[in-house]
Amino acid sequence: MDSSPFPPLYKHIKHKHTQNNIFQNPKTQTHTHTHSFKPTNMSTSTTTTTTPSTTLLIQCCYVLFVLVAVVVGAADFTSEMNLTWGGDRAKITQNGGLLQLSLDRASGSGFQSKQQYLFGKIDMQIKLVPGDSAGTVTAYYLSSENWGSHDEIDFEFLGNVSGQPYILHTNVYTRGKGSREQQFYLWFDPRLAFHTYSLLWNPQQILFSVDGTPIRVFRNAEGLGVPYPKSQPMRLYSSLWCADDWATRGGLVKTDWTHAPFTASYRAYRADACVYTNGRSSCSSSKATWWNQALDSNALKKLKWVQQNYMIYNYCNDAKRFPGGFPPECALKI
Ligand SMILES: *[C@@H]1O[C@H](CO)[C@@H](O)[C@H](O)[C@H]1NC(C)=O
């Protein structure tokens, strides 16, 4: 493949792990600035006003309406996303309703959200590169900007030759430390149709879901000394690039450029979230529904079903990799 599908401004990070680690995981990110963020100051002003006064009620409704319009009704990619990499390989069509990234021999492409979020529920429908997508990686993730001590929540879709399954690779970084990979096959072919990939991030847990089925939970384990992402706002990023040195069957299968350009499609973006601007966070009115959301027994059942039938790698089961003992959060039950 071409030496670098990464834009020159982006950092190309190769995570260095132990010899056992199969995840040399290059990432592209715009971590060119270093910010320090003030401690969070969650604003809940929109949910507290109740007086009999009609004026106040109207004002309140207006504020709610604006917040809901800004935060929740967010299917328009033109207003929500910046196309950051790959020139016209990244494009928005259908009046802001469809975003597509493509990859050819010369370059991949990417986008990022204009807003930063501090907690939220983020949904996106994605249709992955169809047919022979071997060697391609579609990354879809939240990340803060404070590189070196950053937080990050990752979905990465590793392509495959036609008829062979994608791998959904996940990871969580807190204060710059990752190495928390879990990998899955999906119970459907993600090339054939749009499916919803969701991240629910609240103070207790990070929940990864696919079409509403939870596949992974990362619990707040501060009690065990594990940092939890709770003060650095994160932006949503996605990029499509060639990683045929590691992505498909560990790098054995290379990208077949006669099938280029490779294209991934996105629609129905919804950020039901707390938007962070100027050191302040303001939350959607529907915050209440996800802020305290935990796994109920039905969700737990589904999560176990996925983990038993579709999980192909879990760092918490990889004893060879952690000879000195598993990371502390592995002690928590799913
Ligand atoms: C690709 O297909 C092979 C053969 O079925 C499988 O072993 C591998 O896990 C699949 N996915 C990737 C991303 O390599």
The ligand as an SDF file (V2000), in Angstrom:
LIG
                    3D

 14 14  0  0  0  0  0  0  0  0999 V2000
  -11.7210  -12.3870    7.8100 C   0  0  0  0  0  0  0  0  0  0  0  0
  -12.0220  -13.7110    7.4760 O   0  0  0  0  0  0  0  0  0  0  0  0
  -11.1870  -14.6940    8.0950 C   0  0  0  0  0  0  0  0  0  0  0  0
  -11.5790  -16.0420    7.5540 C   0  0  0  0  0  0  0  0  0  0  0  0
  -12.9450  -16.3050    7.8220 O   0  0  0  0  0  0  0  0  0  0  0  0
  -11.3380  -14.5820    9.6070 C   0  0  0  0  0  0  0  0  0  0  0  0
  -10.4230  -15.4870   10.2190 O   0  0  0  0  0  0  0  0  0  0  0  0
  -11.0510  -13.1660   10.0690 C   0  0  0  0  0  0  0  0  0  0  0  0
  -11.3230  -13.0530   11.4530 O   0  0  0  0  0  0  0  0  0  0  0  0
  -11.9540  -12.2150    9.3040 C   0  0  0  0  0  0  0  0  0  0  0  0
  -11.8630  -10.8130    9.6910 N   0  0  0  0  0  0  0  0  0  0  0  0
  -10.7510  -10.0830    9.6820 C   0  0  0  0  0  0  0  0  0  0  0  0
  -10.9240   -8.6300    9.9330 C   0  0  0  0  0  0  0  0  0  0  0  0
   -9.6400  -10.5120    9.5020 O   0  0  0  0  0  0  0  0  0  0  0  0
  1  2  1  0
  1 10  1  0
  2  3  1  0
  3  4  1  0
  3  6  1  0
  4  5  1  0
  6  7  1  0
  6  8  1  0
  8  9  1  0
  8 10  1  0
 10 11  1  0
 11 12  1  0
 12 13  1  0
 12 14  2  0
M  END
$$$$
